[in-house]
């Protein structure tokens, strides 16, 4: 089974090392991890962004499943590119697994970024916009894509000391994928 390894990990200063570690975890469980930075792209080329997109899309087409790192990135929710990749894989009917190293509910994390108040029985932010509050770790579309196309979002009981390098929840997803592959 080939697993596309989606997530904002590609933006970390040690992104290649994280990708290597994730691929090793997959290999220990008899799976092949496809990490986006495995694509050789000249980032100085004028069409670099399109080549990155096409390379990642080719990996997703080749993959049997996705493991998406949905740990909040640059805000209260998951990385937009990772969310797209999860949706793409769900839309293709592929096995979808995901994890977040930040276990708190989405609405609580929104409060860390902006004022949130209760008005007419719903949470609203400082702009008067509704804040999704179903007690879920992130947006309902991602959570239920995982529920319907794979397994429930994996989260630790409490956030690890290093949100970006702790692979405990990731490895739990890998084990679930390996179980599916062997059945």
Helices and strands as residue ranges (DSSP letters): E 2-7, G 8-11, H 15-28, E 32-35, G 36-38, H 48-62, E 65-69, H 80-91, E 95-100, H 106-111, E 116-119, E 122-125, H 140-149, E 154-155, H 168-182
